[in-house]
Amino acid sequence: MHHSFKNLLITTALFATTSTFANEALLLEARNVASMVPPKLLQVLTEEIAKGGPASAIEVCNVKAPQMAKAASEQTGWMVKRVSLQNRNPKAVPDAWERAVLEDFDKRAAAGESPTTLEKSELVSNGDKGKEYRYMRALPVGNICLACHGTADKLSAEVKSKLQSLYPNDKAVGYTLGQLRGAMTIRKPQ
């Protein structure tokens, strides 16, 4: 085998291995970052519901959830947010990549995959800004979610009134336990 061709093969193999390790490291980091906000939000929601009922917990999602995502972004260097195809918050509208992933999550869930296992990661081109690593993890509806995101018979008059005043264009109701509510989405320039 020609010496320079052999070096090229070795270099290519090393690059592929290094790239694989780098992507695996990014995936592990992304999973960790995406796992930061939901448990904290769940804890704050649980405490608020215990104190003031479901209607008071709407304020938590309205004010504290975005603050938690912002804090996680500042702490980690990843841009962290929640998105949904049926958004409540007008800022939770997915971009084209996120929409495609959410639609894929819906198809996979309909085919029997558990929403708790749905995730997607990809190194994507960001036009002239270079590349960025993107990751999404599905957020399934839990019991605590149903008081404010459930079917009409699960929503109290107080919750309905509060939702109407804070989110007049709300699309985030009608869910049942275990359905796909949306996803944590994070990204980081590479």
C-alpha positions as CSV (number, residue, x, y, z in Angstrom):
1,M,0.0,0.0,0.0
2,H,1.3,3.4,-0.9
3,H,2.6,5.3,2.2
4,S,0.6,8.5,1.8
5,F,-2.6,6.6,1.1
6,K,-2.1,4.6,4.3
7,N,-1.6,7.8,6.2
8,L,-4.8,9.2,4.7
9,L,-6.7,6.1,5.8
10,I,-5.3,6.4,9.3
11,T,-6.0,10.1,9.5
12,T,-9.6,9.6,8.2
13,A,-10.2,6.8,10.8
14,L,-8.8,9.0,13.6
15,F,-11.0,11.9,12.5
16,A,-14.1,9.7,12.4
17,T,-13.4,8.3,15.8
18,T,-12.7,11.7,17.3
19,S,-15.9,13.1,15.7
20,T,-17.9,10.2,17.1
21,F,-16.5,10.8,20.6
22,A,-17.2,14.6,20.3
23,N,-20.8,13.9,19.2
24,E,-21.3,11.4,22.1
25,A,-19.9,14.0,24.6
26,L,-22.2,16.6,23.2
27,L,-25.2,14.3,23.4
28,L,-24.4,13.5,27.1
29,E,-24.0,17.2,27.9
30,A,-27.2,18.0,26.0
31,R,-29.2,15.3,27.9
32,N,-27.9,16.7,31.2
33,V,-28.8,20.3,30.3
34,A,-32.2,19.3,29.0
35,S,-32.8,17.5,32.3
36,M,-32.1,20.6,34.4
37,V,-35.4,22.6,34.1
38,P,-38.3,20.0,34.2
39,P,-37.6,18.6,37.7
40,K,-37.2,22.1,39.2
41,L,-40.3,23.3,37.4
42,L,-42.2,20.3,38.7
43,Q,-41.1,21.0,42.2
44,V,-42.2,24.6,42.1
45,L,-45.5,23.7,40.5
46,T,-46.2,21.1,43.1
47,E,-45.5,23.5,45.9
48,E,-47.6,26.3,44.3
49,I,-50.6,23.9,43.8
50,A,-50.4,22.8,47.4
51,K,-50.5,26.4,48.5
52,G,-52.9,28.1,46.1
53,G,-54.4,25.5,43.8
54,P,-53.9,24.9,40.1
55,A,-54.9,28.5,39.0
56,S,-52.0,29.9,41.1
57,A,-49.6,27.5,39.4
58,I,-50.4,29.1,36.0
59,E,-48.3,32.0,37.2
60,V,-45.4,29.7,37.8
61,C,-45.4,28.6,34.2
62,N,-46.0,32.1,33.0
63,V,-43.2,33.8,34.9
64,K,-40.9,31.3,36.6
65,A,-40.5,28.7,33.8
66,P,-39.0,31.2,31.4
67,Q,-36.8,32.5,34.2
68,M,-35.6,28.9,34.9
69,A,-34.8,28.4,31.2
70,K,-32.9,31.7,31.1
71,A,-30.9,30.8,34.2
72,A,-30.1,27.3,32.7
73,S,-29.0,29.0,29.5
74,E,-26.7,31.4,31.3
75,Q,-25.3,28.7,33.6
76,T,-24.5,26.2,30.8
77,G,-23.9,28.1,27.6
78,W,-26.7,26.3,25.8
79,M,-29.9,28.1,24.7
80,V,-32.7,26.4,26.6
81,K,-36.4,26.6,26.0
82,R,-39.7,24.7,25.8
83,V,-41.7,24.4,22.5
84,S,-44.9,22.8,21.5
85,L,-47.1,22.3,18.4
86,Q,-50.0,23.4,20.7
87,N,-48.3,26.2,22.5
88,R,-49.7,28.2,25.3
89,N,-46.9,30.8,25.5
90,P,-46.6,32.8,22.2
91,K,-42.8,32.5,22.7
92,A,-43.0,28.6,22.7
93,V,-43.5,28.4,18.9
94,P,-41.1,25.9,17.3
95,D,-38.8,26.9,14.5
96,A,-38.7,24.7,11.4
97,W,-36.2,22.2,12.8
98,E,-38.1,21.9,16.1
99,R,-41.4,21.6,14.3
100,A,-40.1,18.7,12.2
101,V,-38.8,17.0,15.3
102,L,-42.1,17.5,17.2
103,E,-44.0,16.1,14.2
104,D,-41.6,13.1,14.2
105,F,-42.1,12.6,17.9
106,D,-45.9,12.6,17.4
107,K,-45.6,9.9,14.7
108,R,-43.3,7.8,16.9
109,A,-45.6,8.1,19.9
110,A,-48.6,7.2,17.7
111,A,-46.6,4.1,16.6
112,G,-46.2,3.0,20.2
113,E,-43.0,4.6,21.4
114,S,-43.2,6.0,24.9
115,P,-43.0,9.8,24.9
116,T,-40.6,9.5,27.9
117,T,-37.9,8.1,25.6
118,L,-38.3,10.4,22.6
119,E,-35.2,12.5,21.8
120,K,-33.4,13.9,18.8
121,S,-29.9,15.3,18.4
122,E,-28.2,16.7,15.3
123,L,-25.3,18.9,14.2
124,V,-26.9,21.3,11.8
125,S,-25.7,24.1,9.6
126,N,-26.8,27.5,10.8
127,G,-26.2,29.3,7.5
128,D,-23.3,31.8,7.6
129,K,-23.2,31.5,11.4
130,G,-21.6,28.1,11.2
131,K,-22.8,24.9,12.8
132,E,-24.8,24.3,16.0
133,Y,-25.6,21.2,18.0
134,R,-29.3,20.8,18.6
135,Y,-31.1,18.5,20.9
136,M,-34.7,17.9,21.8
137,R,-36.3,15.8,24.5
138,A,-40.1,15.1,24.6
139,L,-42.2,16.4,27.6
140,P,-45.1,14.0,28.2
141,V,-48.2,15.1,30.1
142,G,-48.1,14.0,33.8
143,N,-50.9,14.0,36.4
144,I,-49.9,17.4,37.6
145,C,-50.3,18.8,34.1
146,L,-53.9,17.8,33.7
147,A,-55.4,20.5,35.9
148,C,-54.2,23.2,33.4
149,H,-53.6,21.3,30.2
150,G,-56.2,18.5,30.4
151,T,-59.6,18.0,28.7
152,A,-62.3,20.6,29.4
153,D,-63.9,18.5,32.1
154,K,-60.6,18.6,34.0
155,L,-60.3,22.4,34.0
156,S,-61.9,24.3,36.8
157,A,-63.7,27.6,36.0
158,E,-61.0,29.4,37.9
159,V,-58.3,27.8,35.7
160,K,-60.2,28.5,32.5
161,S,-60.6,32.2,33.5
162,K,-56.9,32.6,34.4
163,L,-55.8,30.9,31.2
164,Q,-58.1,33.2,29.1
165,S,-56.7,36.3,30.8
166,L,-53.0,35.3,30.5
167,Y,-53.1,33.4,27.2
168,P,-56.1,34.5,25.0
169,N,-54.7,32.4,22.1
170,D,-54.0,29.3,24.2
171,K,-53.8,26.0,22.3
172,A,-52.4,23.9,25.1
173,V,-55.5,22.1,26.4
174,G,-57.3,18.9,25.7
175,Y,-54.4,16.6,26.7
176,T,-54.7,13.2,28.4
177,L,-52.2,11.5,30.7
178,G,-49.0,10.4,28.9
179,Q,-49.6,12.4,25.7
180,L,-46.8,14.4,24.1
181,R,-47.1,17.9,25.4
182,G,-44.0,19.4,23.8
183,A,-40.3,19.3,24.2
184,M,-37.3,20.8,25.8
185,T,-35.1,22.2,23.1
186,I,-31.5,23.2,23.4
187,R,-28.8,24.4,21.1
188,K,-25.2,25.4,21.2
189,P,-22.9,26.9,18.5
190,Q,-20.0,24.6,17.5
